[in-house]
Amino acid sequence: MKIAVITDAWYPQTNGVVTTLTRTKECLEKMSHEVLFITPQMFKTIPLPTYPDIRLSLFPSNKVFKLLDEFEPNCIHIATEGTLGMAAKKYCKKRKIKHTTAYHTQFPYYVRMRVPIPISVSYAFLRRLHRSSERIMVPTESQRQELLKWGFKNVVIWTRGVDTELFHVGNKNHLNDARPISIYFGRVAVEKNINDFLDMDIPGTKYVVGGGPDLEMLKQKYPDVMFTGFKYGEELVKLIQSSDVFVFPSKTDTFGLVMLEAMACGLPVAAYPVTGPVDVVQNGITGVLDNDLKTATMQALELDPKDARAFAETRSWMAASEQFYGHLEKNPSRNNASIVETTAADDIVC
C-alpha cells in the first residue's frame, strides 16, 4: 500500500508529534508499505510568530499537488492543521480523494494562552478543517470525548507507543544532586504549565530537560533549577534514569508521550487528573494524579518503579502503527484520476 502523510510538524522540532510520526513511518515500512512524508523540509518556510522553532511552509499547494500526483497514494493522512495540511486538504477535495486526519495538539488552548481568541472560535475553525475527514485520529478516549463534545464527527483512537530498548531502567549514578530528583523533560513553553512544577516547595533537586520559547525566561526566574537544554538518545535516557520522579504539569496535552518514556525508565509520574494523564497513568500504580501537584509528586515517590516499567512494556509502536493503518481510508488505484490544475492563486494561506 502507498501511504502519503502530510505534516507541518517535523525536524528539527523535538516533540511528541514528530516522534510519533517518525516511529509510525518506521513501523509502516517494516509492514512493507511504501510511505511518502511531505514535510516543511521540502519548502521555503518562515518562523511561526511567538514560536520560531515552528516553521510555516510558504505557498505549498503547487508542490504538494505535484508530489501527490507523482506518488499516487492509496491512502492520504493529514497529520496537522498548518499550511501543508490545508494544501493537502485542497488536493483531496479537487481530486475527490478520501483522506484521514489527526488531532495531535490542543490548538484552541494554545492559541488562547497567546492571543485573546475564544476557545469556541478556534474549535469552529478546526471543525471546518476536519469535517471532510473520513476519520479524525486522537490518542486517547478522553480526547475523543472532548472533540465529540465540541461537535466533531468520526473520531477514533490511535494510541501511542514507546521504544523500550532506548528508554530502559538503569542506575542512578549519572546525577549526584540532592535527592529526590524531580525531572520534567519536553518542550519548554507556556502551554506546558512548567511554572507549577518549578513553584513547588519540595525537597531535593529539580531538573528541566528541553528547550523552547520560555527557556531563557525560566532560567532567569528559577536560578536554583537545573536547566539542561535539549538532550537526545542515551544522554537523555541517563538523565531520566538517574531521577526519582517525572513531573508532568501540563493541562493541555492530548497524550503526553514523555510520560511513557519516563515510565519505561522506571520513573513514576506525578500529574494533574486531566486529558492525557488520566488515560496514560494508572493512578496509584504507575503514578499519582492529584489536583495538588505537590501531593502527587510526594506520593509518586513512594511507588514501585517496576510497575511503571511493566506498563511501558505493554505499549509498542508496532501495535500503535497497526491501529493507525487500520483507520486509514484505502482509495483504489488512482492511475485514472482526473487531474485538476492548481496555481499559486490557490494558495489561500500566507
Residue frames relative to the residue before (quaternion, step in Angstrom):
aa qw qx qy qz dx dy dz
M 1.0000 0.0000 0.0000 0.0000 0.00 0.00 0.00
K 0.2886 -0.7432 0.5806 0.1649 3.58 -1.01 0.86
I 0.0568 -0.8220 0.5646 -0.0484 3.55 -0.53 1.27
A 0.1326 -0.7742 0.6160 0.0599 3.57 -0.86 1.03
V 0.0785 -0.7759 0.6257 0.0171 3.56 -0.94 0.98
I 0.1323 -0.7930 0.5932 0.0422 3.55 -0.75 1.08
T 0.0873 0.8189 -0.5563 0.1109 3.58 -0.66 1.11
D 0.3364 -0.7182 0.5766 0.1964 3.54 -1.06 0.84
A 0.6582 0.4580 -0.2990 0.5173 3.59 1.27 -0.29
W 0.2842 0.7459 -0.5552 0.2335 3.56 -0.58 1.14
Y 0.7256 -0.4156 0.3115 0.4514 3.55 -1.31 0.15
P 0.5426 -0.1052 -0.8303 -0.0718 1.57 -2.19 1.27
Q 0.3169 0.7394 -0.5330 0.2623 3.62 1.15 0.36
T 0.1532 -0.7528 0.6327 0.0976 3.56 -1.16 0.68
N 0.3831 0.7020 -0.5213 0.2977 3.56 -0.32 1.25
G 0.7218 -0.4660 0.3040 0.4117 3.55 -1.30 0.17
V 0.6110 0.5532 -0.3607 0.4366 3.60 1.07 -0.65
V 0.6751 0.4878 -0.2947 0.4685 3.57 0.86 -0.96
T 0.6437 0.5146 -0.3214 0.4664 3.59 0.96 -0.84
T 0.6593 0.5192 -0.3086 0.4477 3.58 0.89 -0.93
L 0.6965 0.4681 -0.2836 0.4640 3.58 0.84 -0.93
T 0.6233 0.5407 -0.3398 0.4513 3.59 1.02 -0.74
R 0.6928 0.4689 -0.2773 0.4725 3.57 0.84 -0.98
T 0.6321 0.5327 -0.3339 0.4530 3.58 1.02 -0.77
K 0.6346 0.5263 -0.3265 0.4622 3.58 0.97 -0.83
E 0.6471 0.5223 -0.3185 0.4550 3.58 0.93 -0.90
C 0.6953 0.4753 -0.2779 0.4621 3.56 0.90 -0.93
L 0.6310 0.5259 -0.3398 0.4580 3.62 0.98 -0.76
E 0.6608 0.4907 -0.3114 0.4749 3.58 0.99 -0.77
K 0.6161 0.5201 -0.3449 0.4806 3.60 1.11 -0.59
M 0.6569 0.4826 -0.2874 0.5029 3.57 1.23 -0.54
S 0.5273 -0.6834 0.3549 0.3591 3.58 1.40 0.26
H 0.4422 0.6506 -0.4918 0.3733 3.57 1.11 0.62
E 0.3684 -0.6844 0.5777 0.2492 3.56 -1.22 0.53
V 0.0825 -0.8384 0.5383 -0.0237 3.56 -0.58 1.18
L 0.1062 -0.7584 0.6412 0.0492 3.56 -1.00 0.96
F 0.1310 -0.7637 0.6283 0.0697 3.56 -0.87 1.00
I 0.1360 -0.7526 0.6395 0.0785 3.56 -0.90 0.96
T 0.0313 0.8340 -0.5361 0.1267 3.55 -0.41 1.31
P 0.6819 -0.4909 0.3376 0.4243 3.63 -1.21 0.22
Q 0.5411 0.6319 -0.4060 0.3782 3.60 1.17 -0.38
M 0.6623 0.5149 -0.2933 0.4584 3.59 1.25 -0.39
F 0.7465 0.3943 -0.1734 0.5071 3.58 1.29 -0.21
K 0.5334 -0.5361 0.5214 0.3953 3.49 -1.36 0.15
T 0.0732 -0.8315 0.5506 -0.0084 3.58 -0.83 0.98
I 0.1913 -0.7246 0.6417 0.1632 3.51 -1.40 0.23
P 0.5487 -0.6170 0.4322 0.3625 3.63 -1.09 0.53
L 0.5007 -0.6300 0.5048 0.3123 3.54 -1.13 0.71
P 0.4942 -0.6561 0.4721 0.3201 3.63 -0.80 0.92
T 0.8158 0.1784 -0.2236 0.5026 3.57 -1.02 1.02
Y 0.7901 0.1740 -0.1183 0.5757 3.64 1.20 -0.18
P 0.0998 -0.8729 0.4736 0.0612 3.61 0.53 1.15
D 0.5486 0.6093 -0.4131 0.3964 3.63 1.16 -0.30
I 0.6731 0.4363 -0.2809 0.5269 3.59 1.22 -0.46
R 0.1843 -0.8013 0.5649 0.0694 3.57 -0.81 1.05
L 0.2548 -0.7536 0.5905 0.1359 3.56 -0.99 0.90
S 0.3775 -0.7265 0.5316 0.2170 3.58 -0.83 1.02
L 0.3306 -0.7729 0.5184 0.1567 3.55 -0.88 1.03
F 0.8649 -0.0740 0.0312 0.4954 3.56 -0.98 0.97
P 0.1580 0.8674 -0.4607 0.1021 3.60 0.78 1.02
S 0.4674 0.7473 -0.4301 0.1951 3.62 1.13 -0.45
N 0.6613 0.5220 -0.3378 0.4198 3.61 0.74 -0.96
K 0.7088 0.4522 -0.2726 0.4677 3.55 0.84 -0.95
V 0.6106 0.5361 -0.3544 0.4627 3.61 1.03 -0.72
F 0.6409 0.5174 -0.3211 0.4674 3.60 0.94 -0.88
K 0.6743 0.5072 -0.2965 0.4473 3.57 0.88 -0.98
L 0.6724 0.5022 -0.3043 0.4506 3.59 0.86 -0.94
L 0.6955 0.4669 -0.2825 0.4674 3.58 0.90 -0.87
D 0.6286 0.5253 -0.3420 0.4604 3.60 1.01 -0.70
E 0.6739 0.4898 -0.2965 0.4670 3.59 0.97 -0.83
F 0.6954 0.4784 -0.2746 0.4606 3.59 1.00 -0.79
E 0.1167 -0.8291 0.5301 0.1342 3.61 1.09 -0.74
P 0.0468 0.8481 -0.5261 0.0425 3.60 0.62 1.07
N 0.4432 -0.6513 0.5473 0.2825 3.53 -1.26 0.52
C 0.7772 0.1638 -0.0725 0.6032 3.56 1.21 -0.64
I 0.0870 -0.7679 0.6326 0.0509 3.56 -1.04 0.84
H 0.0356 -0.7852 0.6180 -0.0129 3.54 -0.81 1.08
I 0.1827 -0.7770 0.5978 0.0744 3.55 -0.77 1.11
A 0.2537 -0.8444 0.4611 0.0998 3.54 -0.26 1.32
T 0.8157 0.1799 -0.0503 0.5475 3.60 1.07 -0.68
E 0.4812 -0.6994 0.4680 0.2456 3.54 -1.28 0.41
G 0.4234 0.7234 -0.4503 0.3077 3.60 1.20 0.45
T 0.7966 -0.3140 0.2090 0.4723 3.56 -1.26 -0.32
L 0.6425 0.4960 -0.3333 0.4796 3.61 1.03 -0.66
G 0.6426 0.5291 -0.3239 0.4495 3.55 0.96 -0.84
M 0.6770 0.4815 -0.2977 0.4703 3.59 0.96 -0.83
A 0.6165 0.5277 -0.3463 0.4707 3.59 1.09 -0.65
A 0.6581 0.5026 -0.3088 0.4679 3.59 0.99 -0.79
K 0.6274 0.5208 -0.3404 0.4683 3.60 1.03 -0.70
K 0.6233 0.5276 -0.3270 0.4756 3.57 1.06 -0.76
Y 0.6237 0.5375 -0.3268 0.4640 3.56 1.04 -0.80
C 0.6798 0.4928 -0.2959 0.4554 3.58 0.83 -0.98
K 0.6415 0.5218 -0.3261 0.4581 3.58 1.02 -0.75
K 0.7047 0.4613 -0.2731 0.4647 3.58 0.86 -0.94
R 0.7197 0.4101 -0.2439 0.5043 3.59 1.04 -0.70
K 0.3456 -0.7604 0.4763 0.2749 3.57 1.34 -0.11
I 0.3837 0.7077 -0.4760 0.3540 3.53 0.92 1.07
K 0.4063 -0.7025 0.5286 0.2490 3.58 -0.90 0.89
H 0.0274 -0.8057 0.5911 -0.0265 3.55 -1.10 0.69
T 0.3197 -0.7017 0.5924 0.2333 3.54 -1.38 0.11
T 0.1932 -0.7614 0.6058 0.1265 3.54 -1.30 0.37
A 0.2638 -0.7401 0.5897 0.1868 3.55 -1.34 0.09
Y 0.2199 -0.7243 0.6348 0.1552 3.52 -1.27 0.52
H 0.0742 -0.8477 0.5250 -0.0168 3.55 -0.04 1.36
T 0.8166 0.2624 -0.0471 0.5119 3.53 1.01 -0.91
Q 0.4466 -0.6757 0.5189 0.2735 3.57 -1.05 0.79
F 0.1375 -0.8630 0.4844 0.0413 3.50 0.67 1.23
P 0.6697 0.5065 -0.3427 0.4214 3.69 0.75 -0.83
Y 0.6834 0.4765 -0.2892 0.4714 3.58 1.01 -0.79
Y 0.6267 0.5341 -0.3392 0.4549 3.58 1.05 -0.73
V 0.6490 0.5081 -0.3131 0.4718 3.56 0.99 -0.85
R 0.6611 0.5297 -0.3113 0.4306 3.57 0.91 -0.95
M 0.6388 0.5340 -0.3291 0.4456 3.60 1.10 -0.61
R 0.7420 0.4102 -0.2125 0.4859 3.56 1.20 -0.51
V 0.7940 0.0665 -0.0188 0.6040 3.60 1.06 -0.73
P 0.5343 -0.6726 0.4149 0.3000 3.61 -1.09 0.66
I 0.2849 0.7329 -0.5592 0.2628 3.58 0.58 1.18
P 0.4767 -0.6848 0.4605 0.3029 3.63 -0.71 0.98
I 0.5784 -0.5999 0.4311 0.3461 3.57 -1.06 0.77
S 0.6303 0.5569 -0.3363 0.4236 3.58 0.99 -0.81
V 0.6282 0.5329 -0.3326 0.4590 3.60 1.08 -0.70
S 0.6593 0.4996 -0.3057 0.4715 3.58 0.95 -0.86
Y 0.6499 0.5058 -0.3241 0.4655 3.59 0.97 -0.80
A 0.6208 0.5345 -0.3441 0.4588 3.60 1.01 -0.73
F 0.6321 0.5274 -0.3150 0.4723 3.57 1.04 -0.83
L 0.6893 0.4794 -0.2804 0.4652 3.58 0.92 -0.92
R 0.6005 0.5484 -0.3660 0.4525 3.62 1.02 -0.68
R 0.6480 0.5206 -0.3118 0.4604 3.56 1.00 -0.85
L 0.6649 0.5040 -0.3076 0.4575 3.59 0.97 -0.81
H 0.7679 0.3998 -0.1916 0.4623 3.57 0.95 -0.87
R 0.4994 0.7191 -0.4140 0.2490 3.60 1.18 -0.35
S 0.6826 0.4712 -0.3006 0.4709 3.62 1.11 -0.49
S 0.4958 0.6742 -0.4155 0.3564 3.58 1.29 -0.09
E 0.4730 -0.6624 0.5024 0.2918 3.56 -1.02 0.80
R 0.7804 -0.0424 0.0419 0.6225 3.56 1.11 -0.74
I 0.2279 -0.7370 0.6219 0.1346 3.55 -1.06 0.86
M 0.2182 -0.8114 0.5329 0.1001 3.58 -0.51 1.16
V 0.0068 -0.7757 0.6305 -0.0270 3.57 -0.89 1.02
P 0.5513 -0.6853 0.3720 0.2967 3.61 -1.05 0.64
T 0.8137 0.1952 -0.0820 0.5414 3.62 1.11 -0.48
E 0.6214 -0.5448 0.4175 0.3777 3.55 -1.29 0.39
S 0.6512 0.5099 -0.3399 0.4477 3.60 0.91 -0.76
Q 0.6435 0.4952 -0.3284 0.4825 3.60 1.07 -0.65
R 0.6018 0.5487 -0.3533 0.4605 3.58 1.09 -0.67
Q 0.6670 0.4966 -0.2963 0.4698 3.56 0.94 -0.89
E 0.6153 0.5543 -0.3407 0.4451 3.58 1.06 -0.74
L 0.6919 0.4616 -0.2878 0.4747 3.59 0.88 -0.89
L 0.6149 0.5363 -0.3520 0.4587 3.58 1.02 -0.72
K 0.6201 0.5529 -0.3315 0.4470 3.57 1.04 -0.79
W 0.7289 0.4090 -0.2252 0.5007 3.58 1.08 -0.74
G 0.6611 -0.5803 0.2898 0.3770 3.57 1.20 0.41
F 0.4310 0.6796 -0.4850 0.3423 3.62 1.18 0.34
K 0.2638 -0.7623 0.5750 0.1364 3.57 -1.19 0.63
N 0.8375 0.2393 -0.1479 0.4685 3.56 -1.34 0.31
V 0.3066 0.7579 -0.5119 0.2637 3.58 0.92 0.94
V 0.0219 -0.8059 0.5901 -0.0416 3.58 -0.75 1.09
I 0.4872 -0.6764 0.4781 0.2766 3.56 -1.25 0.44
W 0.0011 -0.7268 0.6868 -0.0131 3.51 -1.05 0.98
T 0.2353 -0.8268 0.4993 0.1084 3.56 -0.17 1.31
R 0.4505 -0.6783 0.5185 0.2610 3.56 -1.33 -0.07
G 0.2660 -0.7575 0.5741 0.1607 3.54 -1.29 0.34
V 0.2581 -0.7394 0.5916 0.1917 3.54 -1.31 -0.22
D 0.4285 -0.6772 0.5404 0.2563 3.56 -1.11 0.74
T 0.1606 -0.8382 0.5168 0.0676 3.58 -0.06 1.29
E 0.5575 0.5579 -0.4144 0.4542 3.59 1.25 0.04
L 0.6795 0.4467 -0.2816 0.5094 3.57 0.99 -0.81
F 0.7593 0.2815 -0.1541 0.5661 3.58 0.84 -1.01
H 0.2093 0.7844 -0.5421 0.2168 3.55 -0.31 1.29
V 0.6048 -0.5620 0.4239 0.3724 3.56 -1.27 0.33
G 0.0644 0.7884 -0.6090 0.0582 3.57 -1.00 0.86
N 0.6740 -0.4750 0.3475 0.4465 3.57 -1.24 -0.16
K 0.4794 -0.6922 0.4798 0.2466 3.54 -1.28 0.39
N 0.3844 0.7718 -0.4399 0.2512 3.57 1.23 0.38
H 0.5179 0.6699 -0.4145 0.3334 3.59 1.22 -0.27
L 0.7715 0.2525 -0.1426 0.5662 3.59 1.13 -0.64
N 0.1762 -0.8031 0.5645 0.0733 3.56 -0.96 0.90
D 0.3755 0.7452 -0.4755 0.2784 3.59 1.20 0.42
A 0.6785 -0.4738 0.3664 0.4254 3.53 -1.33 0.26
R 0.2654 -0.7758 0.5563 0.1348 3.54 -0.94 0.93
P 0.5184 -0.1222 -0.8394 -0.1081 1.40 -2.37 0.89
I 0.3585 -0.7080 0.5657 0.2240 3.54 -1.22 0.61
S 0.1388 -0.7770 0.6128 0.0390 3.55 -0.72 1.17
I 0.0791 -0.8296 0.5527 -0.0042 3.58 -0.75 1.01
Y 0.0825 -0.7111 0.6927 0.0877 3.49 -1.30 0.62
F 0.0606 0.7745 -0.6297 0.0014 3.59 -0.98 0.78
G 0.4467 0.6415 -0.5111 0.3575 3.52 -0.99 0.95
R 0.7503 -0.3572 0.2819 0.4796 3.53 -1.27 -0.35
V 0.2714 -0.7494 0.5858 0.1467 3.56 -1.01 0.87
A 0.3507 0.7160 -0.5077 0.3266 3.54 0.09 1.36
V 0.7051 -0.5067 0.2948 0.3991 3.55 -1.22 0.54
E 0.6613 0.5340 -0.3227 0.4164 3.60 0.99 -0.78
K 0.6258 0.5467 -0.3428 0.4382 3.60 1.21 -0.30
N 0.3565 -0.7897 0.4577 0.1992 3.59 1.31 0.01
I 0.1903 0.8405 -0.4918 0.1247 3.59 1.14 0.63
N 0.5425 0.6366 -0.4021 0.3725 3.60 1.11 -0.55
D 0.6086 0.5611 -0.3639 0.4270 3.61 1.02 -0.70
F 0.6473 0.4950 -0.3042 0.4934 3.57 1.08 -0.72
L 0.7219 0.4681 -0.2580 0.4395 3.56 0.79 -1.02
D 0.6609 0.5084 -0.3044 0.4605 3.60 1.16 -0.54
M 0.5168 0.6644 -0.4203 0.3388 3.61 1.18 -0.30
D 0.2977 -0.7232 0.5968 0.1795 3.54 -1.04 0.84
I 0.2436 0.7576 -0.5562 0.2395 3.56 -0.01 1.36
P 0.5606 -0.6097 0.4303 0.3589 3.60 -1.14 0.52
G 0.7137 0.4828 -0.3251 0.3895 3.53 -1.32 0.26
T 0.6104 -0.5545 0.4511 0.3413 3.54 -1.29 -0.57
K 0.2399 -0.7592 0.5899 0.1346 3.55 -1.12 0.75
Y 0.1095 -0.7765 0.6189 0.0443 3.55 -1.04 0.90
V 0.0806 -0.7443 0.6603 0.0597 3.54 -1.15 0.76
V 0.0620 -0.8023 0.5933 -0.0233 3.55 -0.58 1.22
G 0.6197 0.5136 -0.3946 0.4432 3.57 -0.61 1.13
G 0.2837 -0.7486 0.5722 0.1780 3.52 -1.34 0.05
G 0.2014 0.7708 -0.5871 0.1434 3.52 -1.31 0.17
P 0.7568 -0.4401 0.2466 0.4156 3.56 -1.28 0.12
D 0.7188 0.4425 -0.2610 0.4684 3.62 1.14 -0.45
L 0.3973 0.7666 -0.4547 0.2183 3.59 1.24 -0.11
E 0.7129 0.4584 -0.2835 0.4487 3.60 0.67 -1.03
M 0.6325 0.5308 -0.3334 0.4550 3.59 1.00 -0.75
L 0.6864 0.4769 -0.2865 0.4684 3.59 0.91 -0.88
K 0.6062 0.5501 -0.3573 0.4497 3.60 1.05 -0.65
Q 0.6663 0.4857 -0.2979 0.4811 3.56 1.02 -0.76
K 0.6989 0.4900 -0.2698 0.4457 3.57 0.94 -0.86
Y 0.7946 0.2107 -0.0893 0.5624 3.61 1.06 -0.75
P 0.0800 -0.8561 0.5090 0.0393 3.62 0.40 1.18
D 0.6540 0.5212 -0.3251 0.4415 3.62 1.15 -0.40
V 0.5902 0.5638 -0.3669 0.4463 3.60 1.27 -0.14
M 0.4007 -0.7053 0.5349 0.2365 3.57 -1.09 0.78
F 0.0487 -0.7875 0.6143 -0.0139 3.59 -0.45 1.25
T 0.1717 -0.8357 0.5178 0.0632 3.58 -0.59 1.10
G 0.4119 -0.6569 0.5131 0.3681 3.59 1.16 -0.49
F 0.7407 -0.3839 0.2835 0.4728 3.58 -1.25 -0.21
K 0.0081 -0.7518 0.6593 0.0059 3.54 -1.14 0.78
Y 0.1477 -0.8125 0.5627 0.0372 3.56 -1.04 0.78
G 0.8432 0.2420 -0.1436 0.4582 3.52 -1.33 0.31
E 0.8496 -0.1253 0.1082 0.5008 3.53 -1.05 -0.84
E 0.6003 0.5618 -0.3674 0.4348 3.59 1.09 -0.61
L 0.6485 0.4880 -0.3040 0.4990 3.56 1.03 -0.79
V 0.6487 0.5363 -0.3200 0.4350 3.58 0.89 -0.93
K 0.6479 0.5259 -0.3259 0.4443 3.60 0.93 -0.83
L 0.6397 0.5177 -0.3269 0.4647 3.58 1.02 -0.76
I 0.6584 0.4967 -0.3081 0.4742 3.57 0.98 -0.83
Q 0.6558 0.5294 -0.3101 0.4398 3.57 0.85 -0.99
S 0.7156 0.4777 -0.2510 0.4435 3.55 0.98 -0.88
S 0.6028 0.5551 -0.3535 0.4511 3.58 1.29 -0.14
D 0.4651 -0.7045 0.4798 0.2391 3.57 -1.32 0.19
V 0.7945 0.0088 0.0083 0.6071 3.59 1.15 -0.56
F 0.2840 -0.7329 0.5919 0.1786 3.55 -1.11 0.73
V 0.1620 -0.7895 0.5885 0.0642 3.56 -0.70 1.12
F 0.0782 -0.8000 0.5945 -0.0207 3.54 -0.71 1.18
P 0.0989 -0.8709 0.4802 0.0354 3.59 0.09 1.27
S 0.4618 0.7170 -0.4359 0.2874 3.59 1.25 -0.19
K 0.1843 -0.7651 0.6078 0.1065 3.54 -1.17 0.73
T 0.7129 0.4648 -0.2333 0.4705 3.59 1.26 0.02
D 0.4727 0.6723 -0.4602 0.3358 3.64 1.14 0.24
T 0.4415 -0.6751 0.5181 0.2844 3.55 -1.14 0.63
F 0.7974 0.1004 -0.0578 0.5922 3.60 1.17 -0.49
G 0.1814 -0.7773 0.5770 0.1731 3.58 0.35 -1.24
L 0.0942 -0.8481 0.5209 0.0215 3.55 0.61 1.20
V 0.5981 0.5939 -0.3580 0.4017 3.58 1.08 -0.71
M 0.5725 0.5821 -0.3922 0.4238 3.62 1.13 -0.45
L 0.6556 0.4906 -0.3115 0.4821 3.59 0.99 -0.79
E 0.6400 0.5245 -0.3274 0.4561 3.58 1.01 -0.78
A 0.6423 0.5019 -0.3224 0.4813 3.59 1.03 -0.75
M 0.6496 0.5159 -0.3200 0.4577 3.60 0.92 -0.88
A 0.6345 0.5407 -0.3358 0.4385 3.59 0.99 -0.80
C 0.6858 0.4391 -0.2678 0.5149 3.59 1.21 -0.53
G 0.6019 -0.6088 0.3404 0.3889 3.58 1.28 0.21
L 0.5282 0.6272 -0.4237 0.3849 3.60 1.18 0.35
P 0.3569 -0.6865 0.5832 0.2475 3.59 -0.92 0.85
V 0.3871 -0.7365 0.5229 0.1850 3.57 -1.20 0.62
A 0.1404 -0.7378 0.6528 0.0988 3.54 -1.14 0.76
A 0.1748 0.7982 -0.5496 0.1742 3.58 -0.66 1.10
Y 0.5705 -0.5498 0.4761 0.3814 3.51 -1.37 0.08
P 0.4882 -0.6582 0.4791 0.3144 3.64 -1.12 0.52
V 0.3529 0.7249 -0.4956 0.3232 3.57 0.50 1.27
T 0.7391 -0.3729 0.3058 0.4703 3.56 -1.35 0.08
G 0.6813 0.3793 -0.3437 0.5233 3.54 -0.84 1.03
P 0.7857 0.3017 -0.1754 0.5108 3.61 0.19 -1.20
V 0.6570 0.5143 -0.3452 0.4298 3.65 0.89 -0.76
D 0.6928 0.4537 -0.2736 0.4892 3.58 1.19 -0.47
V 0.7301 0.4442 -0.2187 0.4710 3.59 1.14 -0.63
V 0.7527 0.3883 -0.1987 0.4932 3.58 0.95 -0.88
Q 0.2839 -0.7020 0.6258 0.1872 3.56 -1.02 0.88
N 0.3473 -0.7946 0.4579 0.1959 3.53 -0.12 1.33
G 0.8110 0.2065 -0.1921 0.5127 3.55 -0.78 1.09
I 0.7112 0.3946 -0.2467 0.5269 3.60 1.30 -0.09
T 0.8084 0.1515 -0.0676 0.5648 3.59 0.62 -1.12
G 0.7912 -0.0578 0.0336 0.6079 3.55 1.30 -0.10
V 0.3697 -0.7008 0.5598 0.2427 3.53 -1.33 -0.09
L 0.1613 -0.7684 0.6155 0.0684 3.54 -0.96 0.99
D 0.1812 0.7775 -0.5795 0.1637 3.55 -0.75 1.04
N 0.5223 -0.6330 0.4680 0.3279 3.57 -1.10 0.65
D 0.6524 0.3858 -0.2927 0.5829 3.57 1.33 -0.19
L 0.3274 -0.7933 0.4786 0.1855 3.59 -0.22 1.28
K 0.6052 0.5467 -0.3612 0.4520 3.59 1.08 -0.60
T 0.6367 0.5170 -0.3227 0.4724 3.59 0.96 -0.82
A 0.6476 0.5199 -0.3137 0.4604 3.56 0.95 -0.89
T 0.6663 0.5161 -0.3022 0.4453 3.57 0.94 -0.90
M 0.6998 0.4712 -0.2850 0.4550 3.57 0.78 -0.97
Q 0.6733 0.4787 -0.3006 0.4766 3.60 1.01 -0.73
A 0.6153 0.5545 -0.3476 0.4394 3.60 1.06 -0.69
L 0.6021 0.5794 -0.3487 0.4244 3.58 1.11 -0.64
E 0.6606 0.5147 -0.3021 0.4553 3.58 1.21 -0.44
L 0.5676 0.6346 -0.3745 0.3671 3.61 1.22 -0.25
D 0.5432 -0.6170 0.4706 0.3204 3.55 -1.29 0.46
P 0.4289 -0.7227 0.4765 0.2582 3.64 -0.58 1.08
K 0.5779 0.6049 -0.3813 0.3934 3.61 1.10 -0.56
D 0.6309 0.5374 -0.3395 0.4449 3.59 1.06 -0.66
A 0.6248 0.5282 -0.3352 0.4672 3.57 1.06 -0.75
R 0.6674 0.4967 -0.2965 0.4690 3.57 0.89 -0.91
A 0.6462 0.5340 -0.3240 0.4386 3.59 0.91 -0.88
F 0.6520 0.5044 -0.3195 0.4673 3.58 0.98 -0.79
A 0.6442 0.5308 -0.3256 0.4441 3.60 0.91 -0.88
E 0.6404 0.5532 -0.3245 0.4227 3.57 1.02 -0.75
T 0.6441 0.5152 -0.3271 0.4612 3.60 1.21 -0.29
R 0.6910 0.4724 -0.2654 0.4786 3.60 1.25 -0.20
S 0.0176 0.8319 -0.5521 0.0534 3.59 0.07 1.26
W 0.5470 -0.6107 0.4643 0.3350 3.54 -1.18 0.58
M 0.6097 0.5565 -0.3679 0.4281 3.59 1.05 -0.62
A 0.6501 0.5030 -0.3195 0.4714 3.59 0.95 -0.83
A 0.6491 0.5095 -0.3152 0.4688 3.58 0.99 -0.82
S 0.6724 0.4992 -0.2965 0.4592 3.59 0.99 -0.81
E 0.6118 0.5264 -0.3468 0.4778 3.58 1.08 -0.62
Q 0.6234 0.5207 -0.3293 0.4814 3.58 1.07 -0.72
F 0.6256 0.5370 -0.3197 0.4669 3.58 1.00 -0.87
Y 0.6763 0.4971 -0.2942 0.4573 3.57 0.82 -0.99
G 0.6442 0.5417 -0.3208 0.4344 3.57 1.00 -0.79
H 0.6833 0.4806 -0.2805 0.4727 3.58 1.15 -0.58
L 0.5262 0.6586 -0.4182 0.3382 3.62 1.15 -0.41
E 0.3891 -0.6805 0.5661 0.2551 3.55 -1.17 0.64
K 0.2272 -0.8049 0.5386 0.1019 3.57 -0.54 1.20
N 0.1666 -0.7791 0.6001 0.0708 3.55 -0.57 1.19
P 0.5186 -0.6227 0.4708 0.3487 3.62 -1.09 0.61
S 0.7373 -0.3736 0.2945 0.4797 3.57 -1.31 0.05
R 0.2460 -0.8078 0.5266 0.0981 3.56 -0.88 0.97
N 0.2657 0.7966 -0.5102 0.1858 3.58 1.15 0.46
N 0.7473 0.3814 -0.2082 0.5027 3.56 1.12 -0.66
A 0.3452 0.7537 -0.4977 0.2550 3.57 1.27 0.25
S 0.4652 -0.6719 0.4964 0.2928 3.56 -0.98 0.83
I 0.3227 -0.7524 0.5482 0.1710 3.55 -1.00 0.84
V 0.1147 -0.7798 0.6145 0.0330 3.53 -0.85 1.06
E 0.4014 -0.7344 0.4890 0.2459 3.57 -0.65 1.07
T 0.1116 -0.7574 0.6375 0.0861 3.55 -1.22 0.62
T 0.1848 -0.7766 0.5936 0.1018 3.54 -1.15 0.56
A 0.6989 -0.4533 0.3347 0.4405 3.53 -1.28 0.17
A 0.5850 0.5909 -0.3728 0.4118 3.59 1.14 -0.52
D 0.5891 0.5824 -0.3625 0.4270 3.57 1.22 -0.43
D 0.5877 0.5865 -0.3726 0.4145 3.58 1.19 -0.43
I 0.1088 -0.8376 0.5343 0.0345 3.55 0.06 1.28
V 0.6686 0.4606 -0.2997 0.5010 3.59 1.26 -0.24
C 0.8289 0.1099 -0.1338 0.5319 3.56 -1.00 0.95
